[in-house]
Amino acid sequence: MNLYAVRAIYKYEMARTLRTLMQSVVSPVISTSLYFVVFGAAIGSRITEINGITYGTFIVPGLVMLSLLTQSIANASFGIYFPKFTGTIYELLSAPVSPFEAVLGYVGAAATKSIVLGLIILATAGLFVPLKIMHPFVMLTFLILTSVTFSLFGFIIGIWADGFEKLQVIPLLVITPLTFLGGSFYSINMLPPIWQTIALFNPVVYLISGFRWSFFEIADVSVGISLGMTCAFLAMCMIAVWWIFKTGYRLKT
């Protein structure tokens, strides 16, 4: 493995975060803090507890997951789209760097940024509500798996997009609605039976449910099923990335 190439791509992408610190870190943290203030004050006064957990504390895993999904996709999609936009992608394709090494550099950097951001948001949440993580290892497992999976998904979007507008289409019109409808601010057990069944077709439900279980040992779906669904989506993204480099889809034209 060409570790020098992987390290060069990784360091370049991490350096870009430092140049855009306000957009990459500060803005998501402030946005999440506003969610705590608005939802905690407005809805928390009407919904005092869910499954014995205060509402403000209950929404912490959902808010972390919301930021994690959007930032993982944004970091990875822009990271690979910009070389396409400037034409420097051809230098990468002609360099002695395998597809695996290129993906490892780009996705590794995007996932690292998302994991750090998730931990910062967790620390920020502790300033608003009492927070206790009952299963830290499981929490970190879901945090890492989700960051890597959606960084791969963002990488695919960055390859697919042929304009800056398309970079925002799927995150805004698909991922964000699925996250809001996936139990970020409520338990799907609160829904009527028919809507509970429909909600199970939302893949984000499994991510949030498993992540929430690591905090409170309460979940809408079995933690084993949540972990399995996350790994299945990760495998699908890996297959899609392999196919992109195998066929040269939107890379060589």
C-alpha positions in Angstrom: 0.0 0.0 0.0 1.2 3.5 -0.9 0.9 5.0 2.6 2.6 8.2 1.5 -0.2 8.9 -1.0 -2.9 8.1 1.5 -1.2 10.3 4.1 -0.9 13.2 1.5 -4.6 13.1 0.5 -5.6 12.7 4.2 -3.5 15.7 5.4 -4.6 17.9 2.5 -8.3 17.2 3.3 -7.7 17.8 7.0 -5.9 21.0 6.3 -8.9 22.2 4.3 -11.0 21.9 7.4 -8.7 24.2 9.3 -9.0 26.8 6.5 -12.8 26.6 6.8 -13.1 26.1 10.5 -16.1 28.4 10.9 -18.1 26.4 8.2 -16.9 23.0 9.1 -17.1 23.0 12.9 -18.4 26.2 14.4 -21.6 26.4 12.3 -22.8 22.9 12.9 -22.2 23.2 16.7 -24.1 26.5 16.8 -27.0 25.0 14.7 -27.2 22.0 17.1 -27.2 24.3 20.1 -30.1 26.2 18.6 -32.0 22.9 18.3 -31.5 22.3 22.0 -32.7 25.8 22.9 -35.8 25.7 20.6 -36.9 22.1 20.9 -35.9 21.9 24.6 -37.9 25.0 25.5 -40.8 24.7 23.1 -41.5 21.0 22.9 -39.8 20.0 26.2 -42.3 22.0 28.1 -45.1 19.9 26.6 -43.3 16.5 26.5 -41.6 16.2 29.8 -40.4 12.6 29.5 -40.1 9.8 26.9 -39.6 6.3 28.4 -38.4 7.9 31.6 -35.9 10.1 29.9 -36.3 13.9 30.0 -37.1 15.2 26.5 -34.0 17.4 26.3 -31.7 14.5 27.0 -33.7 12.1 24.8 -33.1 14.1 21.6 -29.3 14.3 22.1 -28.5 11.1 20.1 -30.9 12.2 17.3 -29.3 15.6 17.0 -25.8 14.2 17.0 -26.8 11.8 14.2 -28.4 14.6 12.2 -25.1 16.5 12.2 -23.1 13.4 11.7 -25.0 12.4 8.5 -25.1 15.8 6.9 -21.5 16.7 7.7 -20.1 13.3 6.6 -21.8 13.6 3.2 -20.8 17.2 2.8 -17.2 16.7 3.7 -16.7 13.7 1.4 -18.7 14.9 -1.5 -17.0 18.3 -1.8 -13.6 16.6 -1.2 -13.8 14.5 -4.3 -16.0 16.9 -6.4 -13.5 19.8 -6.2 -10.7 17.9 -8.0 -13.2 17.0 -10.7 -14.3 20.6 -11.0 -10.7 21.9 -11.3 -9.5 19.0 -13.5 -6.9 17.8 -11.0 -8.7 14.5 -10.7 -6.8 13.3 -13.8 -3.5 13.8 -11.9 -4.8 11.5 -9.2 -6.0 8.9 -11.7 -2.6 8.9 -13.5 -0.6 8.8 -10.3 0.6 5.5 -8.8 -2.3 5.5 -6.4 -4.8 2.7 -6.3 -8.6 3.4 -6.0 -8.5 1.9 -2.5 -5.8 4.3 -1.4 -7.6 7.3 -2.9 -10.9 6.3 -1.2 -9.0 5.6 2.0 -7.5 9.1 2.0 -10.7 11.1 1.1 -13.2 9.0 3.1 -10.8 8.7 6.1 -10.4 12.4 6.3 -14.2 13.1 6.0 -15.0 10.4 8.6 -12.4 11.8 11.0 -13.8 15.3 10.7 -17.3 13.9 11.3 -16.3 11.9 14.4 -14.5 14.9 15.9 -17.6 17.1 15.2 -19.8 14.4 16.8 -17.7 14.3 20.0 -17.7 18.2 20.1 -21.5 18.2 19.8 -21.8 15.6 22.6 -19.6 17.8 24.8 -21.7 20.8 23.9 -24.9 18.8 24.7 -23.6 18.2 28.2 -23.8 21.9 28.8 -27.5 21.9 28.2 -28.7 18.7 29.7 -27.4 16.0 32.1 -25.9 13.3 29.9 -24.8 9.8 30.7 -23.5 7.2 28.1 -24.3 3.7 29.4 -22.4 1.9 26.7 -19.5 4.1 25.5 -18.0 1.3 23.3 -21.3 0.8 21.4 -21.7 4.5 21.1 -18.2 4.9 19.5 -18.9 1.9 17.2 -22.1 3.5 15.8 -20.3 6.8 15.6 -17.4 5.4 13.6 -19.6 3.1 11.4 -22.0 5.9 10.6 -19.3 8.4 9.8 -17.5 6.0 7.5 -20.7 4.8 5.8 -22.0 8.2 5.0 -18.6 9.5 4.1 -18.6 6.8 1.5 -22.1 7.8 0.5 -20.9 11.4 0.2 -18.0 10.2 -2.0 -20.5 8.6 -4.3 -22.5 11.8 -4.5 -19.4 13.8 -5.2 -18.6 11.5 -8.2 -22.2 11.6 -9.4 -22.7 15.3 -9.2 -21.8 17.4 -12.2 -22.5 20.8 -10.6 -22.4 22.4 -7.2 -26.2 22.4 -7.0 -26.4 18.6 -7.2 -24.1 18.3 -4.2 -26.9 19.7 -2.1 -29.9 17.8 -3.7 -29.6 14.5 -1.9 -28.6 15.8 1.5 -31.3 18.5 1.5 -34.2 16.6 -0.2 -33.5 13.1 1.0 -31.1 12.7 4.0 -32.4 15.6 6.1 -36.1 14.6 5.8 -35.3 11.0 6.5 -33.4 12.0 9.6 -36.3 14.2 10.9 -38.7 11.3 10.1 -36.4 8.7 11.6 -37.0 9.4 15.2 -34.5 12.2 15.9 -37.0 14.1 18.1 -39.4 11.4 19.1 -39.7 7.6 19.5 -41.4 5.9 16.5 -43.4 3.9 19.2 -45.3 7.1 19.7 -46.7 6.8 16.2 -49.9 5.0 15.1 -49.2 1.3 14.2 -49.4 1.9 10.4 -46.8 4.7 10.6 -44.6 2.6 12.8 -44.5 0.0 10.0 -43.8 2.6 7.4 -41.0 4.1 9.5 -39.2 0.8 9.5 -38.5 1.3 5.8 -36.5 4.4 6.7 -32.8 3.3 7.1 -32.0 6.3 9.4 -34.4 4.8 12.0 -31.9 2.0 12.6 -28.9 4.4 13.0 -30.7 6.6 15.5 -32.2 3.7 17.4 -28.9 1.9 17.9 -27.1 5.1 18.8 -29.8 6.0 21.3 -29.6 2.6 22.9 -25.9 3.1 23.7 -27.0 6.1 25.8 -30.2 5.0 27.6 -30.6 1.3 26.8 -33.9 2.1 25.1 -34.5 1.6 21.4 -37.2 1.4 18.8 -35.4 -1.4 17.0 -33.2 -4.2 18.4 -29.6 -3.0 18.6 -28.4 -6.1 16.8 -30.7 -5.3 13.9 -29.6 -1.7 13.9 -25.9 -2.7 13.7 -26.7 -5.2 10.9 -28.5 -2.6 8.9 -25.6 -0.1 9.3 -23.1 -2.7 8.2 -25.3 -3.7 5.2 -25.5 0.0 4.0 -21.7 0.2 4.5 -21.2 -2.8 2.3 -23.6 -1.4 -0.4 -21.6 1.9 -0.5 -18.3 0.0 -0.8 -19.6 -2.0 -3.7 -20.9 1.2 -5.4 -17.4 2.8 -5.0 -15.7 -0.3 -6.3 -18.0 -0.2 -9.4 -17.3 3.5 -10.0 -13.6 2.9 -10.2 -14.0 -0.3 -12.1 -16.1 1.4 -14.8 -14.6 4.9 -14.6 -18.1 6.3 -14.1 -17.9 10.1 -14.3 -14.2 9.9 -13.6 -12.7 9.4 -17.1 -15.2 11.5 -19.1 
